[in-house]
């Protein structure tokens, strides 16, 4: 059943995804409902008005979660493929896409034959497949064409308020430096990696890296928690292995360091061994970089954050939050 559901969600156009979810949701919420009926005027036993369920529940839900189902009609069951009282010969004969009709009919028949518990199971599967579709497909960008320093720092601050095990901080750090590198090409190339992978697994020096002539010369580690001596020791070893001589910790936490005297002493000692280790508060660092960008370049940074969320594989909830913030500017 999974491949059928996936096909209807991703290729079902502006009607069949709503019919799929509407018929299954109706049966899952009311076991006496006939899943083959679209309207209460049907003569089949157990007829209910699924059309209004879709209009009042499914359509608002679709809008709220990022619009995985396409189409602009707030009442999808009045679209030609679904403008019938129930599944049957008339609906089948007038279907523009017979293959899609057959798929959604098979789901409705299966649910009707197997009852409410099976409808609940398929409802979960539909929601899971919809989530997969959302996460695998890039969301539209809604940001401005130019932005002030105040606009950008406020929106970054709001985005970073919620701790995310470093994911949001890594994305923002990567985007800020990438936007800076695009504005000033001599700065070098900026790279980052999937938020789900570890530096050690990829033999990397940091969460974000700057490359000069294809060689990493500057590594950045991001922490949205208090920095520890253990963090510093571990990152120094990674930098030594990668032969990187500049290491920066971007920290978003209070306090920034659990033992400032010991950590700074360790950083000072490492300087004599060849690695320049520094620590900066996140928003202070970002603001310093943003001051050097024009309003248009700052707006470009906002788009880079959007792109980076997808590029680095951030969870969909982070993408949704960023989209909401872009709409607020």
C-alpha positions in Angstrom: 0.0 0.0 0.0 2.9 2.3 0.6 3.9 2.8 -3.1 0.3 3.5 -4.0 0.0 6.2 -1.3 3.3 7.7 -2.3 2.2 7.9 -6.0 -1.1 9.6 -5.0 0.6 12.1 -2.8 3.4 13.0 -5.2 1.7 12.6 -8.6 -2.0 12.9 -7.8 -2.4 16.5 -8.8 -4.6 19.0 -7.0 -7.4 16.6 -6.2 -6.5 12.9 -5.6 -4.2 13.6 -2.6 -7.2 15.3 -0.8 -9.5 12.4 -1.8 -7.0 9.9 -0.5 -6.6 11.6 2.9 -10.3 12.5 3.1 -11.7 9.1 2.5 -9.3 7.4 4.9 -9.6 10.1 7.6 -13.4 9.8 7.4 -13.4 6.1 8.0 -10.7 6.4 10.7 -12.9 8.9 12.6 -16.2 7.1 12.1 -16.2 3.4 11.5 -19.8 3.4 10.3 -18.9 5.7 7.4 -18.8 4.2 3.9 -15.3 5.0 2.5 -16.7 4.7 -1.0 -19.0 7.7 -0.5 -17.8 11.3 -1.1 -21.1 13.1 -0.3 -24.0 12.4 2.0 -26.4 12.4 -1.0 -25.1 9.0 -2.1 -27.6 6.2 -2.0 -25.0 3.8 -0.6 -25.4 2.8 3.1 -23.2 4.7 5.5 -22.9 7.8 3.2 -21.4 10.9 4.9 -20.3 14.3 3.5 -16.6 13.8 3.3 -16.4 16.8 1.1 -17.0 19.2 4.0 -14.5 17.2 6.2 -11.8 17.8 3.6 -12.8 21.5 3.2 -12.9 22.2 7.0 -10.1 19.9 8.2 -7.8 18.7 5.5 -7.4 22.0 3.6 -6.5 24.0 6.7 -4.1 21.3 7.9 -2.4 21.2 4.4 -1.8 25.0 4.6 -0.5 24.8 8.2 2.1 22.1 7.6 3.6 23.6 4.5 1.2 22.7 1.7 2.4 19.2 0.6 -0.8 18.9 -1.5 -1.0 21.3 -4.4 -3.9 23.4 -5.7 -5.6 26.6 -4.6 -9.2 25.5 -4.4 -10.4 25.6 -0.7 -13.0 23.0 -1.6 -11.1 20.3 -3.5 -14.1 17.9 -3.8 -15.8 20.3 -6.3 -12.9 19.7 -8.7 -13.9 17.5 -11.7 -12.2 14.3 -10.5 -14.1 14.3 -7.2 -17.4 15.9 -8.1 -19.4 12.7 -7.6 -21.6 11.2 -4.9 -19.5 8.1 -4.6 -16.9 5.9 -6.3 -18.4 3.9 -9.1 -18.9 3.5 -12.9 -19.7 7.2 -13.5 -16.7 8.5 -11.6 -14.5 5.9 -13.2 -15.7 6.6 -16.8 -15.2 10.4 -16.5 -11.8 10.2 -14.7 -9.2 12.2 -16.6 -6.5 9.9 -15.3 -7.8 6.4 -15.1 -4.7 5.0 -13.4 -4.8 7.5 -10.5 -8.5 7.0 -10.1 -8.0 3.2 -9.9 -5.3 3.7 -7.2 -7.4 6.0 -5.0 -10.5 3.7 -5.5 -8.4 0.7 -4.4 -7.4 2.4 -1.2 -11.0 3.4 -0.5 -12.3 -0.1 -1.2 -9.5 -1.6 1.0 -10.5 0.6 3.9 -14.2 -0.1 3.4 -13.5 -3.8 3.4 -11.2 -3.9 6.4 -12.8 -1.4 8.7 -11.9 1.4 11.0 -8.7 -0.1 12.5 -7.2 -0.5 9.1 -8.2 3.1 8.2 -6.3 4.3 11.3 -3.3 2.4 10.2 -3.4 3.8 6.7 -4.0 7.3 8.0 -0.7 7.1 9.9 1.0 5.8 6.8 -0.4 8.7 4.7 0.9 11.2 7.2 4.3 9.6 7.3 4.5 9.6 3.5 3.4 13.2 3.4 6.1 14.1 5.9 8.7 12.3 3.8 7.6 14.3 0.7 7.8 17.6 2.6 11.3 16.8 3.9 12.6 15.6 0.5 11.4 18.6 -1.4 12.6 22.1 -1.1 10.3 24.7 0.3 9.7 28.1 -1.4 11.7 31.1 -0.1 9.8 34.2 1.0 12.5 36.5 2.2 13.0 40.2 1.3 15.2 41.7 -1.5 17.1 43.9 1.0 17.4 43.9 4.8 18.8 46.2 7.5 21.3 45.0 10.1 18.5 45.2 12.7 16.2 43.1 10.6 18.7 40.4 10.2 20.1 40.3 13.7 16.5 40.1 15.1 15.5 37.2 12.8 18.7 35.3 13.5 18.3 35.8 17.2 14.7 34.5 17.1 15.8 31.5 15.0 18.5 30.6 17.4 16.4 31.0 20.6 15.4 27.3 20.4 18.2 24.9 21.1 18.7 22.3 18.4 21.8 20.3 19.4 23.8 22.8 17.3 21.8 22.3 14.1 20.4 25.8 13.8 23.7 27.4 14.9 25.7 25.4 12.4 23.4 26.4 9.6 23.5 30.1 10.5 27.3 30.1 10.9 27.7 28.4 7.6 25.3 30.8 5.9 26.9 33.9 7.4 30.4 33.0 6.3 29.2 31.7 2.9 27.3 35.0 2.3 30.5 36.9 3.3 32.6 34.8 1.0 30.2 35.5 -1.9 30.5 39.2 -1.2 34.2 39.1 -0.8 35.5 36.2 -3.1 39.1 36.5 -1.9 37.9 35.4 1.6 38.0 31.7 0.4 35.5 28.9 0.0 33.2 27.9 2.8 32.1 24.3 3.4 29.9 22.6 5.9 28.4 19.1 6.2 25.2 17.2 7.0 24.0 18.1 10.5 23.5 14.4 11.1 27.1 13.4 10.6 30.1 13.7 12.9 33.4 15.5 12.3 35.3 12.4 13.3 33.4 10.2 10.8 34.4 12.5 7.9 37.9 13.3 9.3 37.0 17.0 9.4 38.5 19.7 11.5 35.2 21.5 12.3 31.4 21.9 11.7 32.2 24.7 9.2 35.5 25.1 7.3 37.2 27.7 5.2 39.3 26.5 2.3 42.1 28.4 0.5 43.3 26.8 -2.7 41.2 23.7 -1.9 43.0 23.3 1.5 41.3 23.8 4.9 43.0 26.6 6.8 40.3 27.6 9.3 37.9 25.4 11.3 34.9 26.5 13.2 33.1 24.5 15.9 29.6 25.6 16.9 28.1 24.9 20.4 24.7 25.9 21.6 25.7 24.8 25.0 28.4 25.8 27.4 31.9 25.1 26.1 34.0 22.6 28.1 37.7 21.9 28.3 37.0 18.5 26.8 35.4 20.2 23.8 38.5 22.2 23.3 40.9 19.3 23.7 39.0 17.2 21.2 38.8 20.0 18.6 42.5 20.7 19.0 43.3 17.1 18.2 41.1 17.1 15.1 42.8 20.3 13.9 46.2 18.8 14.4 45.3 15.7 12.5 43.9 17.9 9.6 46.9 20.2 9.8 44.6 23.2 10.4 46.2 26.1 12.3 43.1 28.3 13.1 40.3 27.1 15.3 37.3 29.2 16.3 34.5 28.2 18.7 31.2 29.9 18.1 29.2 29.5 21.3 25.6 30.4 22.0 25.1 29.7 25.7 25.3 31.3 29.2 27.9 31.0 30.5 30.0 30.6 27.3 32.7 28.5 29.1 32.4 26.3 32.1 36.0 27.1 33.3 37.1 30.2 31.4 40.6 30.4 33.1 41.5 26.9 32.3 40.1 26.9 28.7 41.8 30.2 27.8 45.1 29.0 29.4 44.9 25.9 27.2 44.2 28.0 24.1 47.2 30.2 24.9 49.4 27.2 25.4 48.3 25.7 22.0 49.2 28.9 20.2 52.8 28.2 20.9 52.3 24.7 19.3 50.9 26.1 16.1 47.1 26.4 16.5 45.4 29.8 17.1 42.4 28.9 19.3 39.7 31.5 19.9 36.1 31.6 21.4 33.4 34.0 20.4 29.8 34.5 21.4 27.6 33.6 18.5 25.5 36.8 17.9 28.5 39.1 18.5 30.4 37.3 15.8 27.5 37.3 13.4 26.8 41.0 13.9 30.4 41.9 13.3 30.3 40.1 9.9 26.9 41.5 9.0 28.1 45.1 9.5 30.4 44.6 6.6 27.6 43.5 4.2 25.2 45.8 2.2 21.4 45.6 2.7 21.2 43.5 -0.5 24.0 41.2 0.7 22.3 40.8 4.1 19.1 39.8 2.3 21.2 37.3 0.2 22.3 35.8 3.6 18.7 35.1 4.5 18.3 33.1 1.3 21.5 31.3 2.0 20.2 30.2 5.4 17.1 28.8 3.6 19.3 27.0 1.1 21.6 25.7 3.8 18.7 24.2 5.8 18.0 22.0 2.9 21.6 21.4 1.9 22.7 20.3 5.3 19.6 18.1 5.9 18.1 20.0 8.8 14.9 18.6 10.2 11.7 19.9 8.6 10.7 21.8 11.8 13.7 24.0 11.4 12.8 24.8 7.8 9.2 25.6 8.8 10.4 28.0 11.5 12.7 29.8 9.1 9.9 30.2 6.6 7.7 31.7 9.2 10.4 34.2 10.2 10.9 35.2 6.6 7.2 35.9 6.2 7.4 38.1 9.2 9.9 40.6 7.7 
